[in-house]
Amino acid sequence: MQGDCFVPRNDIEEKLPNPQINTMWTKEEIAQRIALEIKDGYYVNLGIGIPTLVANYIPEGMDVVLQSENGLLGMGPFPFEGEEDADTINAGKQTITMLPGSAVFDSAMSFGMIRAKKVNLTILGAMEVSENGDIANWKIPSKMVKGMGGAMDLVASADNIIVAMQHVNKAGESKLLPECTLPLTGVKCVKRIVTELGVLDVLPEGGFKIVECAPGASVEDIKNATAGRILT
Amino acid sequence: MNKVVSNAEEAIAGIRDGMTLMLGGFGLCGLPENCIAALVKSGIKDLTCISNNAGVDDFGIGLMLKQRQVKKMIASYVGENAEFERQLLSGELDVELIPQGTLATRCMAAGYGMPAIFTPAGVGTEIAIGKEVRNFNGKDYLMEMAFDADYAIVKAWKGDTMGNLVYRSTARNFNPVMAMAGKITIAEVEELVEPGALDPDHIHTPGIYVHCIFQGRDYEKRIEKRTVR
C-alpha cells in the first residue's frame, strides 16, 4: 500500500472492479470512487486511512493540489528510499515529498485557509455518521482517546465533505445511524458517504439517499446495513 | 542586547515547577530536542505543556511524561503515545484535547495581542460545553481564549544572534505561532549566524519575539513514520 502512492491513471483501468467476479468495493475501490468527485483546480485535504489512498487515483492531467494541515500545499508522493527528509512530513506524520510549486506555512495559516473555505474538498474517515450529517471520529469514551487533531476544524468549516468508511463496524453494527452514539466531531456537516456497499448522500432535510450501489451490492443490502432512515 | 546562551541548560534555567510551557513541533518534526532533553534532566515538575502532540514513548514530550513531569497536557492528537494514553485513561494526567486549528489560532491570538478568537470548530460537540457561543451571519462560533504561557520553546533551522528565525520545510508547523505567544521565548536552532547573514525578506519570526537563542547539537530528527515509494 505504501508503495503505490500516485499510481498513473492507465494502471488503474486494469484494477477496476469486474462486476462478474467482485462483490462490493475494496478500500482501494472506495478511494477510486471518491476520486471521481475531484474536479480540476481543486485544493483537497485528505484524511488518514482510506482518504490517503485517494491520491493514487487522481486522473492524470488534472491539476489538483493536496493540502496537508500541518502546513503544506503541494504534497507529492512518498520519497524514494534514502531520500526521506525528517523535516518533510504530512499530517499523518509520514515522510513525503513536495511537488514543484509547493508552499509551506505555519499551522495557524493552514487552518486559516481551511476556515476561510479556500480548501475545496475534504475527505475523511469516520466511526459513525448520523442521518442529519453529524460525524463522530475522535473518541470512544474510556476505551480510545486519540484526539481530534484537525478533524473538528475541517468538518466545521468545509462545505464539501465526503466520508470514506466501512458501512458496518467490526461487531457488524451499522455506522450509518439515526443519531451518533459516540462523542461528536461536528454537526450537520457530512454531505456524502462512500462505503464498500456504495455511495449515499445525506439529504438537507435529514435522512440518507442511495446514490449508487457497488457492484455486487443491492439496494436491499445497503438498507439492511444502514440503521438510519433511507429515503427513496 | 544579548540573547545568545551557550546551551539548553542555560536557556531553561528560569523555568520553575508549575509553569506553563509551549513546545513547538508536529509529531516528532520540528521539535526543540535539546531543550526537551534539558527539561528531562532538570527534573522540573508539575508543568502544563501546550503542544500539538505528546511525542512517542521514548522521544519528545513522551520522555517528560514518563518521568511524571507533566501535570497537564493541552494537545490535539496523542494517538502515538501508549504511556500518555495509559496516564490519561487512569486519570493520572490532566488532559485537555482541543482542535488543532483552535490550538494554533489560540497561539496566534496571544502573539497578536488579541484576547480571544471565534472558531466554528467544536460547535455542538462536548468541547463546546461551558464556552460562549456567538452567532455571526447565521453560523455559530465558539469563543476560545488566547493562550497564556510562561515560556514558548521552539526549534528553527537558522537563527541569528538578534533572534530572527528561519524554519525549514514542514518543520515550521507550530513553531512560528508559539514563538510569538510565549511571555519568554527560547529558540534553539541548527545553525546560529551573525546579523546580516539572513535575508530580512526571508525571516519567518522577527527577533522581537525571541528572548533567548542557542545553537543546538546532536539533532536526532527522528522520523515517526518512514514511508517510501
Interface residues (C-beta under 8 A of the other chain):
Chain A: Q2 G3 C5 S68 E69 N70 G71 L72 P77 F78 P79 F80 E81 E83 E84 D85 A86 D87 T88 I89 N90 G92 K93 Q94 T95 I96 M98 V104 F105 D106 S107 A108 S110 F111 G112 I114 R115 D134 W138 S142 V145 K146 G147 M148 G149 G150 A151 M152 D153 A156 S157 P183 L184 T185 G186 V187 K188
Chain B: F26 G27 L28 C29 G30 N52 A75 S76 Y77 V78 G79 E80 E85 L88 L89 V95 L97 I98 P99 Q100 G101 T102 L103 A104 T105 C107 M108 T119 P120 A121 G122 V123 G124 T125 E126 I127 W157 R168 S169 T170 A171 R172 N173 F174 N175 P176 V177 H204 K221 R222 I223 E224 K225 R226 T227 V228 R229
